[in-house]
């Protein structure tokens, strides 16, 4: 067959030329664009790999930017915490310096002023910002985290930087961790605040030898080797006739279980044995109980991480021996306030200035001077609990439902007192003293006076000293006994009034969830906090009763009882103070259809808050449809009306707080107490306690702890002093421990942010290195190798020229060439 030129061109030259042309075009494009492909269709594999690498480069670039930006904040946080640590170190030096007894008041004042300056500096550091963003405010970056009073206003949110696919690194320390954080390895430690002197050294003329002059008395503190006689004192120098001393202990253990324990000890036993008995009450090997140099009892929880341990103790001795059997409270079911009715010596170990009330008080003889007597209880003004004077009207001392004081007992000549009373209307303290003198001083041997808020009197004869027995009771107009006498502050345990400050009334007991040591919130159930082992059935709050009493926002007396029941909880109210329940209201569930009365174990702090607010504002449910049933709608309306006047909330540290709106000062008063307990049974819940002071605790409250520590220097107080005007201040020695704990807490936060910074720096460097590596890989995948492409271009050009040359030669062939 003859191969024609057209056949050659069509079947050989044209395809080869087209292929070479395409390759030449492709390699020229690669050289001009610098890329191996222009479209995905050019090479799907290269395009796919390039897109994947492009995404990786974008991710790594974002990660590098994010971690670099976060590193700036973490680095600033690191520097700030370094300054905080340095400041705390300086504060500790000043505290240790202040603890030196050689300093005079001027030097302590100078230290105090410097400490306040350092405190302000710490507040400034706490409000550090970068570009207007506060570094310790959590995610609320535009919120100044620390108020002037030291309250934290930020949130607990963590900020995290993007460090790669599904990788995030935290770069902030929320103020909730720094200022309110928790150190789970810290042991809670508490202390009493009454100094305990050795009574044998203080009264040697009575307890050791009558021939020893009183001038030989010296102040020395109790030690573990001291005897109970040294601790409690006695009326003579004969130890063989000493009565038994009774110690009434109550508190809460590490696990949240509350307890009561009566410890009876002979006068020859040691204080060390009393400390061991206290340890046994908390549980074997669960606490350390020691005495500090001022004879104050300190208790340390051996188990770390719990904030629940509390302590309260009162001692009592009946030096006359007549009523000693009545002092066995575990069997009699009596309460601490009943001691006010007895002629016994009462010794407090904790005094906090909190005030409770009782119906009856009695006279008690001084154990060292038999001619001196005092009447239990205190004469305090009900408005601010300041001490009354002779001219104070009795109406300013006793609650408004007190109509008169009833008197009983024995006169100085031994004659039983005929029933008598004194109306408090238009009467003063001096009128009360005159009445006591007229009723009891039958033989002109008594002399009455008011001393530091207490009614005291002296007796000039031994016969009147042995005869006199004054008993008083506050009664209403119907002659019913009502609370009227302010109790000795040492006796008040869980029935004290909430602390009032302007328009706020706050309890002092943090409501802490037993399971995880967290602060309760409004959604927390009471049963999650309460010690149900102290309830009637030991497994549930069913049957628990809470007493809520005081004055409402209008200054009127109220008494309410909250009854928790698994068949449906209710609350009843006496709004007119006549001792009779006016109405009983259901407590409804928040959700559900139909709405039902809430079960005891399901009741939340939010529902308790609603009840408290309705009672204290006197905004109670109204029977609007006259069906004698308080429906959920009527209940909700009362809750809403009460919320317009006031609110009851849980503070950041889990304490109940009432706030009256639209006023600077509230007339309201609140006492909330679990009244189910009795005898050896402890309250399942507490809201206001006269308990031991906290030295160390897993939970941190940075600025409030700091303020208390600094104030100890301003008060010039080395150790706690319950007899002072600020009885719950820890004193300088304990303040040093507080500063140490805060410094350790900050150190841990500092180490944490340092670790974050290192992670961020490593992540940033890693992202940059990976980005370079990925870009190199991308370049290898998509970028043209110019040298290689040039060689290919030359080769293709030569091939193209060769094919053109071949075509030229073929086209010149004649028929002869085929013959």
Secondary structure, DSSP 8 states (H G I E B T S, - for coil): ----HHHHIIIIIHHHHHHHHHHHHHHHHHHHHSBS-SSGGG-HHHHHHHHHHHHHHHHHHHHHHHHHHHHHHHHHHHHHHHHHHHHHHHHHHHHHHHT-TT--HHHHHHHHHHHHHHHHHHHHHHT-EETTEETTSTT-TTS-SB-TTS-B-S-----EEEEETTEEEE----HHHHTT-B-TT---EEE--S--B-HHHHTHHHHT-TTS-GGG----B--TTSBHHHHH--SSS-GGG---EEEEEEEE-TTS-EEEEEEEE-TTSBHHHHHHHHHHHH-TTSEEEEE-TTS-EEEEESSTT----EEEEEEEE-TT-TTGGGG-HHHH---GGGGGGSSSEEEES---S---EESEEEEEE-SS-TTEEEESSB-B-TTT--B--TT-BGGGTS-TT--EEEEEEE-TTS-B---EEEE-TT-BHHHHHHHHHHHH-TTS-EEEEEETTEEEEEESSHHHHHH-EEEEEEE-TTS-B---EE--TTT-SS----EEETTEEE-S---B-TTT--B--TTSBGGGTS-GGGSSSSS--TT-EEEEEEE-TTS-EEEEEEE--TT--EEEEESSSSSS--EEEE-B-SS-SS--B--GGG-BHHHHHHHHHHHHHT-----TT-SSS--HHHHHHHHHHHHHHEEEEE-TTS-EEEEESS-SS---EEEEEE-S--TT---S--SS----EEEE-SB--HHHHHHHHHHHHHTT-SS--TTSSSTT---HHHHHHHHHHHHHHHHHHHHHHHHHHHHHHHHHHHHHHHHHHHHHHHHHHHB--HHHHHHHHHHHHHHHHHHHHHHHHHHT--GGGG-
